[in-house]
Amino acid sequence: MSEKIVAVRKNNEGSIVEMKLSSGQVVGYKEAQQMARDGQIEHVNLIRGKDNEEHLRSEPDGDPTNNLANLPLF
């Protein structure tokens, strides 16, 4: 069964560093990227940014409230 990201933890610069999944498990950003690659997290995509690094992004659905940056903090 796939997980969903339900909350995020940000560092002092406002970057997401950890994610809480629907199971309650907390994973780091890199682990979440790998889980997304493996199809273990729903509703996220990996994109290559201008910095040539991979970044997690919510699937575009026109609803800004479920974007990763707008999820509740934990």
C-alpha positions in Angstrom: 0.0 0.0 0.0 1.3 3.4 -0.9 2.0 6.1 1.6 0.9 9.8 1.4 2.9 12.7 2.8 0.7 14.3 5.5 3.1 16.8 7.2 6.6 18.3 6.7 9.5 19.5 8.8 11.5 22.5 7.5 15.0 23.7 8.4 15.8 27.3 9.4 16.0 28.3 5.7 12.5 27.0 5.0 13.6 24.0 3.0 11.7 20.7 3.6 14.1 18.2 5.3 11.7 15.5 6.7 8.3 14.2 5.9 5.7 12.5 8.0 3.8 9.7 6.1 0.3 8.5 6.5 1.5 5.6 8.5 3.2 7.9 11.0 6.7 7.1 9.7 9.1 10.0 9.4 11.5 10.0 6.6 14.3 12.3 5.4 14.1 14.1 2.1 16.4 11.7 0.3 14.6 8.7 1.6 11.3 10.2 0.4 12.8 10.7 -3.0 13.8 7.1 -3.2 10.4 6.0 -2.0 8.7 8.1 -4.7 11.0 6.6 -7.3 9.9 3.1 -6.1 6.2 4.1 -6.2 5.8 3.9 -2.5 4.5 7.5 -2.0 1.4 8.6 -3.8 0.7 12.0 -5.4 4.3 13.2 -5.7 6.7 13.4 -8.7 10.4 13.8 -9.0 11.5 16.7 -11.2 14.9 18.0 -12.2 15.4 21.6 -11.0 17.4 24.4 -12.5 20.2 23.3 -10.1 20.2 20.0 -12.0 19.2 18.2 -8.7 16.0 16.1 -8.3 13.2 17.6 -6.2 10.0 16.2 -4.9 6.8 18.0 -6.1 3.2 17.4 -5.5 1.3 16.2 -8.6 -0.3 19.3 -10.1 -4.0 19.3 -9.5 -4.8 23.0 -9.2 -5.2 22.8 -5.4 -2.4 24.7 -3.7 -3.4 23.5 -0.2 -1.9 20.1 -0.9 1.4 21.3 -2.2 4.3 20.0 -0.1 5.3 23.5 1.1 1.7 24.1 2.3 1.3 20.9 4.3 1.1 21.1 8.1 4.4 21.2 10.0 5.3 18.7 12.6 
